[in-house]
Amino acid sequence: QQELDLHERLSREGQLKKADGVAARYNKARSRAIEARWELLVHRQAVGFTVDNHSVVHSMFPIGDRLPEDASALETDDAKSTSDNSKDTPSTNKEWTDQLDWWQRIGRWR
């Protein structure tokens, strides 16, 4: 959370190089956290926690989104996206799930 706040403050102040460095450190730590969470899932399954294992671990240990590591490019993309807002395209958001979701809903426990 400290890195997120620092990144936001540096971006607001226009210190984009420092903000990029903070984003890189945050993204590296985020990658390690994702790997550690995956290892936790594997170990929990190995000792028998199979029902709702993924949903419990993901709700107990949420991991935020990546931070953009090129803040200057982000600013130019924002300028482009505001000029392209006249092209409204309808979006169909389908929620895709995985095999684990199917297994928990329909599998052997139901």
Steps between C-alpha positions, in 0.01 A plus 500: 500500500789735572639447151159574347468824695856603413441425131181704498667795676803499270277479192296796619815702566633425153801297617442235237845336511470438875141381456621251236759366745238457771270325251778260399569411866127456566452278194799285599358454851158429349649224284661342807167522685317326214757221502479464880119487483520228235738300721256538790220363281711202399595421859143537624380259232778256590380479860136460401341845473328445168151648541497877431878514540553759227213725600605500868864577427418765239258675736741484796807610300391741224768640271450834326547584134836580344615860498599656168880520482508768231305794640592733213348257248193473720443875477511493121265200494255691723504792260432267207220318679316822587505603134371157391199501736271602214514142370273328747495130438270275694691254711381157590667398822480128544637357817722212404580247764741214519482127550535539876183709510313234307637227725387683814154569361427169328776260599499215744395709803160598367 
